[in-house]
Amino acid sequence: MKFAFGIGLFALLLTGCKVNEGESFDKDAAPEERTEYQGVDGVVQSQKDKVYLMNKELTEKCKNAKVDHAVAITNNDIKAQEAQLEIIKSTCR
């Protein structure tokens, strides 16, 4: 009987600890500004934020390559045009 009571008390304490945990991540912060993630929900959000940030970086590289490609065309720089086209192929969707 004491063993069952002890297990019940232990389970109650564990659930109480869960209630006192803070948020799993800062919902008001932008993905770039989040630094702390807790629990399963935090891990899931961390993965979503990483995917978002990688896509944002690729989009930025794509835009920059398109601008640099236009500049290379204006300057008749064939080598730079080819280099920028490779970047465009690998980063633009």
Secondary structure as UniProt FT lines:
FT   HELIX           2..20
FT   TURN            27..28
FT   TURN            31..33
FT   HELIX           39..74
FT   TURN            75..76
FT   HELIX           78..91
//
